Amino acid sequence: MLLSATEAARIVSGSVDGAFDVPLTGAEVDSRRVRPGDLFVALRGARSDGHAFVAAALDVAACAMVRYDAELDAIPTGRALIRVEDPLDAYWALAEWENQRRGWRVAAITGSVGKTTTKDMLSELLASKYQVGGTSGNRNSTLGLPSEVLSQPEGVEVFVAEAGMSRAGELDTIGSLIKPEVLLYTRIAPVHTEFFKDFDGIIRAKAELLQHLDSSGTLVVNADDPNQSAFPEATTASVLRYGAEGADACIRDLEDRGLFGTRFTLILPSGEVRVGLGLAGRHQAENLLAAATAAEAFGVGAAGVAEIAPKLEPAPHRGRVHELADGITIVDDSYNASPLAMRRLLELLEVARGRRVAVLGEMFELGDLAGEAHREVGACAAATCDLLVTTGGEDALEMAEAARASGLADAAIHHVEDAEAAAELLGTILRPDDIVLIKGSRGVGLDRTVDALLGLVVV
């Protein structure tokens, strides 16, 4: 965004108090994240009202967008307020204006598992040919994504957007903003089931983006996922299918090298090539296949993928492998968790050498499916690990009990209440050459367990 406060106010039918010509280069809804040049948008939430943080935000931000009737402290010198009827509506209107101004090509990624990793992979593949921008971290929601649109540097040619949702209607809203040229689906699985009557409701919610896909663009679907089988019929865009043998894109002759990654033959419409991928787990090969299929729509073919793939690295807390003292290996996938993602990582642990330790946190937002989902993961853990540490409340206990019922010995099962207790326990039970998988929903905070272990010295 390159606007003055006056220009931004004109776009959203607002008025300006203070420094009319202060330049704006980005936008933010979290006062703790504002940077110089930002427009802080004061939104009213369920637990707090952003108007209470305007003064603190203006210590850094150039401007704040507020309600017309908001009573605020005096505006600091060189700062401005944009007053509007509804800051949320104005925030979206400004993001829609910016998206149209940019004229960039948009690739959107949605699904239930692997979205962020696939988004990062696609960004790296496209960066070999284009100036690429996109969403960062978990900024994939109806609140975070407009900020990402408004805060991109100039010159971006392709904007790669991760599109997340927890409730029906959210992807429709996101689609109306970004209007993707390429729409990529990772696997769809039971996540956020707390907010849906049934799994069909999740599938319908994921399909909301289809109506916003450019009719001359490309839909990329997982041919191995029956939940996506009807999606091509909902668009006139071109369709690329990946995954199953005989699809437009697939993998053959996969060599699983455990924590060292995979090697496989990648088959794309542009050709066939042998690929080495250093990210651990078969699921990472599938993520790359999805990203490579979408990259085809932008003219990045098989040869380009083979050149870039060995250089790819996982994002923090999304499958990173750390070596500790005495050969202890930490597989840090602590960022988030769902039943399918849990099972995928446990499969990785199953083929690892050394004593296999699984540190599993609760999975949130599963509603009525929570008990069954945690029992299934517990049973899977019993078959794939030698030592299990479950972290959290009742659902974590369900996971531990299911592991016990599936044959894992009592002495091999531990339960702790939080991430700090998990770190303390691991400090006493880990031994040389252990392989430790750490995964749980974000709210469990197992990233703190990882951070504690990175300073661990085992004696």
QUIHU-V705170 format. One record per pair of residues at least 24 apart in sequence whose ideal C-beta (glycine too) atoms are under 8 Angstrom apart, sorted by the first residue. I is the first residue (numbers start at 0). GAP is how many residues later the second one is. D is the distance in Angstrom with one decimal. If there is no record, write none. Layout:
I/GAP/D
I/GAP/D
This chain:
0/24/6.0
0/25/6.1
0/26/6.7
0/38/7.7
0/93/7.8
0/97/5.6
0/149/4.7
0/150/7.0
1/152/6.8
4/57/7.5
4/58/4.9
4/75/4.1
4/77/6.0
7/31/6.7
7/55/7.6
7/74/6.1
7/86/6.3
8/73/4.7
8/75/7.9
10/82/6.7
10/83/5.8
10/86/5.1
11/53/7.7
11/70/7.1
11/72/5.6
11/78/3.8
11/81/5.1
11/82/5.6
12/71/7.1
12/72/8.0
12/77/7.8
13/51/7.3
13/68/4.7
13/69/5.6
13/70/4.1
13/76/6.3
14/53/7.8
14/67/7.4
14/68/5.1
15/64/5.6
15/65/7.0
15/66/5.8
15/67/7.7
16/58/6.0
16/63/6.6
16/64/4.4
16/66/6.6
17/45/7.8
17/57/4.1
17/61/5.6
17/62/3.8
17/63/5.7
18/56/8.0
18/58/7.8
18/59/5.3
18/60/6.1
18/61/4.7
19/60/6.8
21/40/4.8
21/41/5.8
21/56/6.5
21/57/6.6
21/58/4.9
22/39/6.7
23/38/5.8
23/39/5.9
24/37/8.0
24/126/7.6
25/121/7.5
25/124/5.9
25/125/3.5
26/64/7.1
26/67/7.1
26/68/7.7
26/119/7.1
26/120/5.2
26/123/3.9
26/124/6.1
27/29/8.0
27/33/7.2
27/119/5.5
27/123/7.5
28/62/7.3
28/114/5.6
28/115/7.6
28/118/6.0
30/25/5.6
30/26/4.2
33/26/4.9
33/27/4.2
34/25/6.6
34/26/7.6
35/24/6.1
35/25/7.6
35/26/6.9
36/24/7.9
36/25/5.3
37/24/6.4
37/25/7.8
37/113/7.6
38/24/4.9
38/25/7.2
38/26/5.9
38/43/7.4
38/55/7.9
38/111/7.5
39/24/4.5
39/25/7.1
40/24/4.7
40/46/5.4
40/47/7.8
40/49/7.7
40/50/4.6
40/106/8.0
41/24/4.9
41/25/7.5
41/28/7.3
41/45/5.6
42/44/5.7
42/45/5.6
42/48/7.3
42/100/7.3
43/43/8.0
49/37/7.6
53/27/7.9
64/25/6.0
64/26/6.8
90/55/5.7
91/54/6.0
91/85/6.9
93/52/7.7
93/56/6.5
94/50/7.9
94/51/3.6
94/52/7.9
94/54/4.7
94/55/5.5
94/82/5.9
95/80/7.8
95/81/5.7
97/51/5.6
97/52/5.3
98/50/5.4
98/78/6.1
98/79/6.4
98/80/7.4
101/50/7.5
101/54/6.8
101/57/7.2
103/29/7.5
103/52/5.4
103/53/5.9
103/54/6.2
103/55/4.8
104/52/6.7
104/53/4.9
104/54/7.3
104/76/5.0
104/77/7.7
104/193/7.3
105/52/7.5
105/53/5.0
105/54/7.9
105/55/6.2
105/72/5.0
105/73/6.5
105/74/4.6
105/75/5.6
105/76/7.5
106/51/6.4
106/52/7.4
106/53/4.9
106/54/7.0
106/73/6.3
106/74/6.9
106/75/4.3
106/76/7.8
106/77/6.8
106/187/6.0
106/190/7.9
106/191/7.4
107/53/4.9
107/54/7.8
107/55/5.1
107/66/7.9
107/67/7.6
107/70/5.9
107/72/3.8
107/74/7.2
107/75/5.1
107/76/7.0
107/101/6.3
108/51/7.2
108/52/7.2
108/53/5.3
108/54/6.8
108/75/4.8
108/76/8.0
108/77/6.9
108/185/7.7
109/52/7.5
109/53/4.4
109/54/7.2
109/55/7.6
109/61/6.5
109/73/7.6
109/74/7.6
109/75/6.2
109/76/7.4
109/96/6.1
109/99/6.0
110/73/7.9
110/74/5.0
110/75/3.0
110/76/5.8
110/77/5.8
110/95/7.1
110/111/7.8
111/74/7.0
111/75/6.0
111/76/5.0
111/77/4.1
111/78/7.7
111/79/4.8
111/90/7.6
111/94/7.8
111/226/6.3
111/228/7.0
112/73/6.0
112/74/5.4
112/76/5.9
112/78/7.7
112/170/7.7
112/225/6.0
112/227/5.3
112/228/4.9
112/231/7.5
113/72/4.5
113/73/7.1
113/169/6.7
113/172/7.4
113/173/4.7
113/176/7.4
113/227/7.7
114/25/7.2
114/47/5.2
114/48/7.9
114/49/6.7
114/71/5.7
115/24/7.8
115/46/5.9
115/199/6.3
115/202/6.4
115/219/7.8
116/162/7.9
116/167/7.1
116/170/5.0
116/197/6.7
116/198/6.8
116/201/5.8
116/202/7.2
117/66/7.0
117/68/5.6
117/169/4.7
117/172/5.1
117/173/5.1
118/41/5.7
118/42/7.8
118/43/4.5
118/172/8.0
119/192/7.9
119/195/5.7
120/166/6.1
120/167/5.6
120/170/3.8
120/171/8.0
120/191/6.1
121/38/5.6
121/62/7.3
121/169/4.1
121/172/5.5
121/173/6.2
122/37/4.8
123/184/5.8
123/187/7.6
123/188/6.0
124/166/5.9
124/167/6.6
124/170/4.3
124/175/5.2
124/179/6.7
124/180/6.1
124/183/5.7
125/32/5.3
125/34/6.9
125/169/6.1
125/172/5.7
125/174/6.1
127/172/6.2
127/176/5.4
127/179/7.6
127/180/6.1
128/169/6.9
128/170/6.6
128/171/5.7
128/175/7.5
129/27/4.4
129/28/4.7
129/168/7.1
130/24/5.1
130/25/5.5
130/26/4.7
130/27/7.5
131/24/6.9
131/25/7.2
131/26/5.2
131/27/7.9
131/28/6.3
132/25/7.4
132/26/5.2
132/27/7.3
133/25/5.8
133/26/3.6
133/27/6.2
133/28/7.6
134/25/7.3
134/26/5.3
134/27/4.8
137/26/7.5
137/304/7.9
139/24/3.7
140/24/7.7
140/29/7.1
141/28/5.3
141/31/5.2
141/32/6.2
144/29/5.9
144/32/6.9
144/33/7.4
145/31/6.6
148/28/7.0
148/29/7.4
157/140/6.7
162/46/6.4
164/27/7.4
164/40/5.9
164/41/7.6
165/26/4.4
165/29/5.6
165/199/6.6
166/25/7.5
166/28/4.8
166/29/8.0
166/38/7.5
167/27/7.8
167/28/7.2
167/33/6.6
167/36/7.2
167/37/4.7
167/40/7.7
168/36/7.6
168/39/7.2
169/35/7.4
169/38/7.9
170/34/6.1
170/35/6.7
170/37/4.1
170/38/4.9
171/36/4.1
171/37/7.7
171/39/7.5
171/40/7.6
173/35/7.2
174/33/6.4
174/34/4.5
174/36/6.9
174/37/3.1
174/38/7.8
175/36/6.1
177/34/7.5
178/33/5.5
178/35/6.7
179/29/7.2
179/32/6.7
179/33/5.7
179/34/6.8
179/37/6.7
180/32/7.9
180/33/4.8
180/35/8.0
180/36/4.1
180/37/7.3
180/116/7.8
181/35/5.7
181/36/4.9
181/37/8.0
181/38/6.7
181/112/5.5
181/115/4.8
181/116/7.2
182/26/5.8
182/27/7.1
182/30/4.7
182/34/7.1
182/35/7.5
182/36/5.3
182/37/6.8
182/54/7.7
183/36/4.2
183/106/6.1
183/107/7.7
183/109/7.5
183/110/4.4
184/35/6.8
184/36/5.2
184/37/6.0
184/40/7.6
184/43/5.5
184/46/7.0
185/36/6.8
185/101/7.3
185/104/5.9
186/35/5.7
186/37/7.7
186/38/5.1
186/40/7.9
186/153/6.8
187/37/6.1
187/39/4.3
187/40/6.4
188/149/6.0
188/150/6.9
188/151/4.2
189/148/7.5
189/149/6.5
189/150/7.9
189/176/7.2
189/179/5.9
189/183/7.2
190/147/4.4
190/148/7.9
190/174/7.0
190/175/7.5
191/173/4.9
192/172/7.1
192/173/5.1
192/174/4.7
192/175/7.3
192/176/4.8
193/170/7.9
193/171/4.5
193/172/6.1
193/173/3.5
193/176/7.9
194/170/6.9
194/172/7.4
195/171/7.7
202/24/5.1
206/24/6.2
206/27/6.4
209/24/4.5
209/25/5.3
212/24/5.2
216/80/7.6
217/76/7.6
217/79/4.1
219/70/6.9
219/73/5.1
219/74/4.9
219/77/7.2
221/68/7.0
222/24/4.1
237/59/7.8
239/29/7.4
239/53/5.2
239/54/7.7
239/56/6.5
239/57/6.9
241/47/5.3
241/48/5.8
241/51/4.2
242/43/7.1
242/46/6.9
247/45/6.9
248/40/6.0
248/43/6.6
248/44/4.2
248/47/7.3
249/39/7.2
250/34/5.9
250/35/7.6
250/38/5.6
253/28/6.8
253/31/6.2
255/26/6.0
255/95/6.6
257/90/7.3
257/93/5.4
257/94/5.8
257/95/7.4
258/62/5.5
258/70/6.5
258/72/7.1
258/89/7.7
258/93/6.5
258/176/7.6
265/26/6.4
265/36/6.1
265/39/6.3
265/40/7.1
266/35/7.9
267/24/6.0
267/25/6.8
267/28/5.7
267/33/6.4
267/34/4.7
267/37/7.3
268/27/5.8
269/26/6.0
269/31/3.2
269/32/5.0
269/33/7.8
270/30/6.2
270/31/4.0
270/32/6.8
271/30/6.5
272/29/4.3
272/30/6.2
272/32/7.0
272/33/4.4
273/32/6.9
274/30/6.6
274/31/5.2
274/34/4.9
275/33/6.5
275/34/4.9
276/32/5.1
276/33/7.1
276/35/6.8
277/32/6.2
277/34/6.9
277/35/7.5
278/33/6.3
278/34/7.5
278/35/5.6
278/40/6.1
279/39/6.2
279/41/6.0
279/51/6.7
279/68/5.9
280/38/6.7
280/63/6.5
280/64/6.9
280/66/7.5
280/67/4.4
281/62/7.6
281/65/7.1
281/66/7.7
282/58/8.0
282/61/4.3
282/62/7.9
282/65/7.9
283/30/7.9
283/35/6.8
287/24/7.4
316/130/5.1
316/133/6.9
318/26/8.0
321/128/7.7
321/131/8.0
321/132/6.2
323/129/6.7
323/130/7.3
323/132/5.8
323/133/8.0
323/134/7.0
324/131/7.0
324/132/4.9
324/133/5.2
325/105/7.8
325/106/3.8
325/107/7.1
325/132/4.9
326/27/7.7
326/105/5.5
326/106/4.6
327/102/5.9
327/103/7.9
327/104/6.7
327/105/7.0
327/106/5.0
327/108/6.7
327/128/7.7
327/130/6.1
328/25/7.3
328/105/7.3
328/106/5.0
328/107/6.7
329/106/5.0
329/108/6.6
329/120/6.4
329/123/5.9
329/124/7.4
330/104/7.1
330/105/6.8
330/106/4.6
330/107/6.9
331/106/5.7
331/115/7.6
331/118/4.7
332/104/7.0
332/105/6.7
332/106/4.5
333/27/7.7
333/104/5.0
333/105/6.1
333/106/6.3
333/112/3.9
333/113/4.5
333/115/7.0
333/116/5.4
334/107/6.3
334/112/7.0
335/105/5.9
335/106/4.9
336/24/6.6
336/26/5.0
336/102/5.2
336/103/5.1
336/104/4.9
337/25/6.2
338/24/6.5
338/27/7.7
338/34/4.5
338/37/6.4
338/38/6.1
340/98/7.4
341/35/4.7
341/38/7.2
341/97/6.2
342/33/7.8
342/34/6.8
342/37/5.3
344/92/5.7
344/94/5.4
345/31/7.6
345/34/5.1
345/35/5.9
345/38/4.4
345/39/7.0
345/91/7.2
346/37/6.8
347/89/7.2
348/35/5.3
348/36/5.7
348/86/6.6
348/88/4.8
349/33/7.4
349/34/4.0
349/35/7.9
351/83/4.3
352/82/7.3
353/79/4.3
353/80/5.9
353/81/4.7
354/31/5.0
354/32/6.5
354/76/7.0
354/78/6.9
354/79/4.8
354/80/7.0
355/28/6.9
355/29/4.5
355/30/4.8
355/31/7.2
355/78/7.9
355/79/5.4
355/81/7.6
356/28/6.5
356/29/7.0
356/30/4.5
356/31/7.8
356/32/7.1
356/69/7.8
356/73/7.1
356/77/5.3
356/78/6.6
356/79/4.4
356/80/7.0
357/26/7.3
357/27/4.1
357/29/7.3
357/30/5.2
357/31/7.1
357/79/5.0
357/81/7.9
358/30/4.5
358/32/6.7
358/63/5.8
358/67/6.9
358/77/6.4
358/78/6.7
358/79/4.5
358/80/7.5
358/81/7.8
358/87/6.7
358/90/6.6
359/28/7.0
359/29/7.2
359/30/5.6
359/31/6.9
359/36/7.6
359/39/6.2
359/77/7.9
359/79/6.0
359/80/6.1
360/29/7.7
360/30/4.4
360/31/5.5
360/35/6.9
360/58/7.6
360/78/7.0
360/79/1.9
360/80/6.0
360/83/3.3
360/84/8.0
360/85/5.0
361/29/7.1
361/30/3.5
361/31/6.6
361/33/4.5
361/34/5.0
361/37/7.8
361/78/6.3
361/79/6.0
361/81/7.9
361/82/5.7
362/32/7.1
362/77/7.3
362/78/5.2
363/77/4.2
363/78/7.8
363/79/5.4
363/80/7.9
364/76/7.7
369/25/5.4
370/24/7.1
370/27/5.7
373/24/4.4
373/25/4.5
373/28/7.0
374/24/7.1
374/26/7.7
374/27/4.0
375/26/7.4
376/25/7.6
377/24/3.0
377/25/4.2
377/27/8.0
377/28/6.9
378/24/6.8
378/26/7.6
378/27/4.3
380/27/7.2
381/24/3.7
381/25/5.5
381/26/4.0
384/52/7.5
385/26/6.3
386/25/5.1
386/27/7.7
386/42/7.2
387/24/6.3
387/25/5.2
387/26/7.0
388/25/4.7
388/26/7.5
388/27/6.6
388/33/5.9
388/36/6.4
388/37/7.0
389/24/7.4
389/25/5.0
389/26/7.6
390/24/7.7
390/25/5.5
390/26/7.4
390/27/6.7
390/28/6.5
390/30/7.6
390/31/4.9
390/49/6.1
390/53/5.8
390/55/6.5
390/58/7.7
391/25/7.1
391/26/7.6
391/48/7.3
391/52/5.6
392/24/7.3
417/26/7.7
417/27/7.2
418/25/6.3
418/26/4.3
418/27/5.2
418/28/7.7
418/29/4.3
418/30/4.6
419/28/6.6
419/29/7.6
419/32/7.5
421/24/6.9
421/27/4.6
422/25/7.1
422/26/4.5
422/29/3.7
422/30/6.2
425/27/6.2
425/30/7.7
426/25/7.8
426/26/7.8
426/29/6.0
429/26/7.4
429/28/5.8
430/27/6.7
431/26/6.5
